[in-house]
Each structure stands twice: as C-alpha cells, then as structure tokens.
Amino acid sequence: MEVAVWDTYVTKRDGKVMHFDIIVPADLKDENVIYNYGKEYLKTKGQEGQPLTSKESKYCHTEKIKLRWEADIREKGYYIHEMENCN
C-alpha cells in the first residue's frame, strides 16, 4: 500500500511547536478529512482547538507503508508519526 505523508506543525498553547506527520492512504485526497485526523490527534494531546489547516499541514510525499503504521491506518484511517514537542 502507498501512503501520503502530510508534514504538520501546530503551535501548542504553551507556544511550543508540535511537529508530526499525518500518514494516510495515498488515494485519500480530501484535505478536510486529513486535517480532521490531525485534530483528533491534537485532542489526545490536550491541544483541542488549536488551528490545523493548510497553513499548518502540507502534503510532503508518498511512500510505501511501514509495518508499524499499518494497524492504525487499517483501524482509524491514519497514523501519526510524532517528531518534536508532541508530549
């Protein structure tokens, strides 16, 4: 399966910037659905209501799915790859 990687930077309430990727099936093209996945993730981090739009998240590239992403993508439709200031 091919997946699309959306590079995302969201400013947290404390002013730090969270950097994470939203990883979705490559055939998913609806940006609103992708941003909503990111917003679901933000809720789990206590950052509900922070802006997540085309300003904060952009398509980066397509690649082959990695095994560690597969279960979440099949179950939820997406995987979040945390990189910076996500905790």
Secondary structure, DSSP 8 states (H G I E B T S, - for coil): -EEEEEEEEEE-TTS-EEEEEEEEETT---HHHHHHHHHHHHHHTT-TT---STTTEEEEEEEE--HHHHHHHHHHS-EEEEEES--
